[in-house]
Amino acid sequence: MEQGIRAINEIVEKESIFVEEFFREMGKVIVGQKYLLERLLIGLLAKGHILIEGMPGLAKTLTAKIFSDVIDVQFARIQFTPDLLPADLIGTVIYNPQSKEFTPRKGPVFTNILLADEINRAPAKVQSALLEAMQERQVTIDKKSYVLKEPFLVLATQNPIEQEGTYPLPEAQVDRFLLKLSLNYPDKEEEYQIMERMSKQEEIKTNKVISPKDIEHAQKVMQTIYIDKKIKDYIVNIILATRPQNKQLPENSSLRKEIDNLVSYGASPRATIYLNIASKAHAFLRRKGYVTPEDVKSVGLDVLRHRIIVNYEAEAEGITAEDIAKKVFDEIEVP
């Protein structure tokens, strides 16, 4: 077993060499935001979509564009609005009078990196069309299905729900996102660098560090990363602890009482799958061939913060899903 892990570790070290170069190229344009850049790579390696929440002006769109340039894939951006139609996203069929046939006109979803800007402003039919693309990696136009090319990654941005003209996304759709990121404002030093760099209005050129074929290979290598049974049990215990009436926790434990009293719905089994995969991807970025509890903790909040639904009592007390998730990670025993 030890020799096997050592062999995996050597392969991962070799195949993850592009990671440092990726951060270097992204850093030519993007100031700071290492947390966001790491999560973009995790989403890419794990074939999972990412929901990014933050105030306007935090370079979400710029980061997505530079990200697609550096990994040498196609990029498309669509602004979600209340009057958006499914055809604006996936495309439609057009009648050709000369051939007397209907031909498909594909929409912006036929790309590698799709930036769904302000996703929480669009109506339900558009969300339904996007859901098929995210989950099935295909879209249906006029009863015919079209497979989306790989890699395919949806980067959805949203402003805080409390802002005017925004609506909560359906739970079924939110659960399809591998990670939900919460972005904060830059610190003083980063703010100064942003001002200096962007006030020059010079085009900054970046180099491509990896191709779609290399991405596919890296995804396969990432899947081989070793994860011990104790780590798997740790992941399962974390997810089970988020659910009310969980008999795995002692009845008199403070965590169980808090979950039972404040949580309506805990994380779904999809959270177990995603936490496992995201932990492997995080280990890959650290150039390791095995997963540690630290990998699980590093991505845990991003996997759980949109999958725990608190009740009215928690909202009245100002307790969020993220607060509950932090409590779970503090209380569950680390192997």
N, C-alpha and C positions, 0 to 999 in steps of 0.2 A: 504493500500500500504506500509506504513512504517513498519508494522508488517511482511509483506511478505519479504521486503528487509532485515529486521533483521534476519529472519529465514534463508534466503539464505546466509547471512554473516556468521552465525554460522556454517552452513554446509561447506562453503568454508574454514573457519578457521580450521575445523577438518580435511578436506580432503587434505589440502595443507601443512600439518605438515611435509611431506617428503621433502619439498623444501629446508629447512635449512640443513637437513642431506645430501641432494644431493650436495649442494655447499661445505660442509665440506669434503665429500669423494673426490670430484673432485679436491679440493684444496690440497689434499695429493700429487698429481702429477703435476697438472697444476698451474703455478704461474700467479696470476692476471687473466686477461681475463674474468672478471665477465660479461662484456658486451656480449661476445661470449657465455658464459655458459647460461646466461638468455635467449638469443635468441634461443638456442638449445631447451630449455624447452618450449618456446613459440611455436616453430615449432612442437614439439611433441604433445602438448596439442591441437593445432589448426589443426593438421593433414595437415600441410603445409610444403613444401620443402624449403630448404635454399641454397642460392648462396653466397659463401664466397670468397671475393676478397682480396688478400694480397700478399706480397712478399714471396718467399720461406723461410722456416726456422722459421715460426711463430707458430709452433706446431698445425697446422690445422689437420693433420692426427692423431697425438697422441691424441688430444682432442676428435676426433670422436671415436677413439678406446676405450678410457677410459669412454666416455659417454655411449657407448653400454654396457660396463661391469657393470657400476653402476646401469643402469636401467634394467639389466638382459635380454637383447635381443641379437639376432644374429647380427653379423657385417660382412660386406664384403667390400673389397676395390678393385677398378679396375682403372688401370692407362689408361687414354685416350691418344691415340696416333693417328697420321694421317693414320696408316694402320689398325686400329681397325675395326673389322667387327661386324654387329649386332648380329651374332651368338656368338661372344665372350662375349656379354653382356647378352643376353636373353637365349641363349642355342640353341640347334638344335635337329634333330632326327637322331638316329643311327639304322642301319639295323642289326638285330640279325639273323645270318644264321641258328641257331638252331630252333628258333621259327618261322623263316621266317616272322618276323614282325618288324615294325619300332617303336622304343621306344624313348621317349623324354629324352634328357640329359639337365637338367636345368642349366642355367648360374648363375652368381653371383648376378643377380638382385633378385633372390628368397631368400631374407633375410629381416631383419627388418630395419637395418641402412645400407644404401648403400653409400659409399664414392666414388663419381665420381671425381677422382683426375685430375686436369687440364682439365676440361670438354671442354674448348674452343680450344683444339687441335684435336678433333675428327671430322670425316667427317659427312656430312648431314644425311646419312642413319642411322648411329649410334644414332645421335641426335633424329631422328624420332622414333626409337625403344624406346629410353628412354622417349620420350614425351608420348607415349602410357602408359608406366608404371606409370609415374607421374600423368597423368590426369585421366586415367581409372582404375588405380590400378590393371591392368592385362597386360599380354603380349600374343602375338600370335606367336605360333610356328607351322609351317606347317599347317596353316589355322585353328588351334585349339587354343582356348583361355584358359589361365590359370590364375586364380585369385591369387593375391599376398596376403600373410598373413599380418595381422595387429599386431602391428603398422608397417607402412611402411613409411620411411622418407629418402629422397635423400638429402645428403649433398654434394653439388658440389663446388669444389674449382677452382679458376682460377687466374692466374697471370694477372697483368695489360695488357690490350689489346695491348699496344704499344710494348710489348716484341716480339722478333722474333719468328715466328712459331706459333703464336696464331691468332685466328680469332673470330670476333664478333659472339655471339650466335644469332639465329633467334629471332625476337621480339616475335613471338608466343610462343616460348619456355621460354624465359626470363620472360614473363608475368605469367607463371605457377608457378614461385617461389613466395612463400609467402613473404619472406624477402630477401633482398640483403645486406650483411654485408660488411663493409669496415674496415679491420684490420690495426692497426698501430703498430709500433715497441714498445716494452716495455720501461718503463722509467729506470733510472739508478738503483734504488733500486730493481726493478723486475729483471733486467738483472743480477744483482749480485746474487740474490736468484736462478735464473736459473743455473748460473755457479756453485754455491755451490751444488745444489741438483743433477744436472745431471752429474757432474764430479765424483760422488761417484760410479756410475754404479751399484747401488743396485736396486733390484726389489722392487718396492713399491706396496704393496697389498691394494686393495680397497674393500669395502664391497658393496653388492647389497642393494639398498635402496627401490626399488619398482619393482614389477613384471608386465608383460604384462597385466594381468587381472586388476591390480590396475591402470595401465595407462589408460585402457579403461574406468574404472569408473571415474577417474579424468577428462577425456575428456568430459564425460556426465555432470559432476558437473559444469565444466567450461562453458558449453553451457547455463546453467540456470542463470548465472550471469546477474544481472539487468543492462540495459542500457536505460537511460531516453531518451525521444523523443528529448529534446534539444541537447543531445550528438549525437544522430543520425543525426539531422539536421546539426550539426557542422561537422560531418564526410562527409556528402554529399556536403556541401559547400566547404570543402577543395578539394575534388576530382573535382568538377565542376570548381573550380578556376584554375586548371592546364590546362584546355582545351582552345585553341584559340577560339575567337569569342563567348565567354561565356557571354550571355546576363544577367546573374545573377549579374555580376559586373557592376558598373556604368561606362559609356563610358569614362568619364574623369579621372577614377582612374589610378594611376601610375601602379598598379599591372596588370590591364587589358591590358594596352599599352605594358607592358613588355612581358606578355604572348603572345599577338598577334604578336609581332615583333620577338620573340626569340624562340618560341616553335612550332614545326611542329605537334606533336601529344601529347595530354595530357593523363592522366591515364585512363584506361579502367574501365568499371563497376566492373570488377573483383577486382580492387583496393578498391572499396567501400566495397565489401564483406570482403576482407582480412583485411582491416583496422578495421572493426567492430570486426571480430573474434580475431585478434591479440591484440586489446585493452582489450578484455575480458580475454585473456590468461595472459596479463600483470597484470591485476587486480588480477587474481588468484595467481600469484607469490607474489603479495603484500598482499595476504591473505584477500582480500576484496570481498564482494558479489555484488559490484556495480562498474561501470566504471566512471571515472572522466576525465575531459579534459587533465589532466596530463598523464593519461594512453595513450590517443590518441597521444599526442605530443611525448611521449617516444618512440613509435614504428613507428611514422609517416614517418620519413626519411627512415627507413629500408623498408617500404612498397612502397614508392614513387620513390626512387632514380633510379630504373631500369625501371620505367614505363613512365617517361617523356622523350620525344625525342626532343632534341633541334635542331635548324636548323644551317646552315653554318654560319650565321651571329653571332650566339651565340658562336660557336666554334672559330670563328675568334677573338672574344673579350675575349676568355678564360672563358666563362660562362658555367657551367656544369648543369646537371639536378638537382644535389643536391643543387646548389645555388638557382635554381628556387623554389624547394620544400621548402627551408628555408624561402624564401621570402613569399611564400603562408602562411606558419604557422605564420609568423610575422604579416601579414596583415589581415587574416580572424579573425573576432571577436570571442572571446572565450565566451561561455555561462556561 
